[in-house]
Amino acid sequence: MIVSPTNISELYIINPSIYKDSRGYFFESFQKKRYKDLLGIEEDFIQDNLSFSKRNALRGLHFQRRKPQGKLISVLEGTVFDVAVDIREGSKTFGEWFGIELSEDNHLQLWLPPGMAHGFLVLSSTAKFLYKCTQYYDPNDEGCLLWNDPDINIDWPHTNIILSEKDSKGIAFKEL
């Protein structure tokens, strides 16, 4: 397993060891001790979420205000452009964003420490997106950052997107 840092502190790209043969492939998608030793993940994962989305669906940029979730992200089918925005007060990378293509072919994972706004844009015809969380989802604690906020200036692969009503009403970065 190769762990690579990003421009955002404590946000890591994980490239797991893949074992392929004529039957297909196998890889260990999570092992508590290894992820703790290599990434410093102390929190327990207490909830797994699976999202199915169609091409051009943009979900996010979601976060929880008082009970932020750490997330270990994987794409099971399809391809997405995944984005994290550092909204941790006092962080040296506050307001910075990071984007990466995650797919069923590259098997990359992304570790988002608690305190990130997160979203993704589906680039393939459909995508199945799995993420492990360190806190329970609480709809009363949820926030949504505007996906196209000019102060963050995310370089999305395209802007031909489909948004939910809730995501279209995200708040501006300045309002955080």
C-alpha positions in Angstrom: 0.0 0.0 0.0 1.3 3.4 -1.0 0.2 6.5 0.9 0.7 9.9 -0.7 0.1 13.3 1.0 -1.9 16.0 -0.8 -1.8 19.8 -0.6 -4.2 19.6 2.4 -2.8 18.6 5.7 -3.8 15.1 6.9 -5.7 14.3 3.6 -4.1 11.3 1.9 -4.4 9.3 -1.3 -4.2 5.6 -0.7 -3.0 3.2 -3.4 -3.7 -0.3 -2.1 -1.7 -3.4 -3.2 -3.8 -5.2 -5.9 -3.4 -8.9 -6.4 -4.6 -9.8 -9.9 -4.8 -13.1 -11.8 -6.9 -14.7 -14.5 -9.9 -14.8 -12.2 -9.9 -11.1 -11.4 -8.4 -9.2 -8.4 -8.3 -8.9 -4.7 -7.2 -6.2 -2.3 -7.6 -5.3 1.3 -9.8 -2.2 1.4 -9.3 -1.6 5.1 -7.3 -3.0 7.9 -7.5 -1.1 11.2 -3.9 -1.5 12.4 -2.3 -0.7 9.0 -4.4 2.4 8.4 -3.6 3.5 12.0 0.1 2.9 11.5 0.4 4.5 8.0 -2.2 7.3 8.3 -2.7 7.9 12.0 -6.4 7.1 11.9 -7.3 6.8 15.5 -11.1 7.0 15.1 -13.3 4.0 14.7 -15.5 3.7 11.6 -19.1 3.5 12.8 -21.1 3.9 9.6 -20.7 2.9 5.9 -22.6 4.7 3.1 -23.1 3.6 -0.4 -24.2 6.1 -3.1 -25.4 5.2 -6.6 -25.4 8.2 -9.0 -25.8 8.9 -12.7 -23.5 10.8 -15.1 -23.1 14.5 -14.3 -24.6 14.1 -10.8 -22.7 16.4 -8.4 -23.2 15.6 -4.7 -21.9 18.1 -2.1 -20.0 19.8 -0.8 -21.3 18.3 2.4 -20.0 18.6 6.0 -21.2 18.2 9.6 -20.8 21.3 11.8 -20.4 20.0 15.4 -19.7 16.3 14.8 -17.4 16.3 11.7 -16.9 12.9 10.0 -13.6 11.4 8.9 -14.2 9.5 5.7 -12.4 6.7 3.9 -13.6 6.9 0.3 -13.6 4.3 -2.5 -15.4 4.0 -5.9 -16.7 0.5 -6.5 -18.0 1.1 -10.1 -17.5 3.9 -12.5 -15.4 7.1 -12.2 -15.9 10.2 -10.2 -14.0 13.5 -9.6 -13.8 13.6 -5.8 -13.2 16.9 -4.0 -12.3 17.9 -0.4 -12.2 21.4 1.0 -10.5 22.1 4.2 -13.0 24.0 6.5 -11.2 23.3 9.8 -10.8 26.5 11.8 -7.1 27.2 12.5 -5.9 24.7 9.9 -2.8 25.9 7.9 -4.6 24.7 4.7 -8.0 26.3 5.6 -9.9 27.1 2.4 -7.8 25.0 0.1 -9.3 22.3 -2.0 -8.0 19.0 -3.5 -9.5 17.0 -6.3 -8.7 13.6 -7.7 -10.3 11.1 -10.1 -11.3 7.9 -8.3 -12.4 4.9 -10.3 -13.1 1.2 -10.3 -10.0 0.9 -12.5 -7.4 2.8 -10.4 -8.7 1.5 -7.0 -7.5 4.6 -5.2 -8.9 5.5 -1.9 -9.0 8.9 -0.2 -8.8 9.6 3.5 -10.5 12.8 4.6 -9.9 13.7 8.2 -12.8 15.2 10.2 -13.5 18.8 9.2 -13.6 18.6 5.4 -16.4 19.6 3.1 -16.8 16.8 0.6 -18.4 16.3 -2.8 -18.0 14.4 -6.1 -19.0 14.6 -9.7 -19.9 11.4 -11.6 -17.9 11.2 -14.9 -19.0 7.7 -16.0 -22.5 6.7 -17.0 -23.1 5.6 -13.4 -21.0 5.2 -10.3 -21.2 3.3 -7.0 -19.4 5.3 -4.3 -18.6 3.8 -0.8 -17.4 5.7 2.2 -16.7 4.7 5.7 -17.4 7.3 8.4 -16.1 8.0 11.9 -19.3 9.7 13.0 -23.0 9.0 12.5 -24.8 11.1 9.9 -26.9 13.7 11.7 -29.2 15.7 9.3 -29.6 18.4 12.0 -25.8 18.9 11.9 -25.3 18.9 8.2 -24.1 21.8 6.1 -23.5 22.3 2.4 -20.9 24.5 0.9 -21.7 26.0 -2.6 -20.1 23.7 -5.2 -19.1 26.6 -7.4 -18.1 29.2 -4.8 -15.8 31.7 -6.4 -13.6 32.1 -3.3 -12.7 28.4 -3.4 -12.7 28.2 -7.2 -12.8 24.4 -7.7 -11.7 23.3 -11.1 -14.4 20.8 -11.9 -13.9 18.8 -15.1 -17.0 20.2 -16.5 -20.0 22.3 -15.4 -22.8 20.3 -17.1 -24.0 19.0 -13.8 -27.2 17.8 -12.1 -27.7 19.0 -8.5 -30.3 18.3 -5.9 -32.3 21.2 -4.7 -30.5 21.1 -1.3 -27.0 21.2 -2.9 -28.0 24.0 -5.2 -28.7 26.1 -2.1 -25.2 25.6 -0.5 -23.7 28.4 1.5 -20.9 30.6 0.4 -17.4 30.0 1.9 -17.4 33.5 3.4 -20.5 32.5 5.4 -18.6 29.7 7.3 
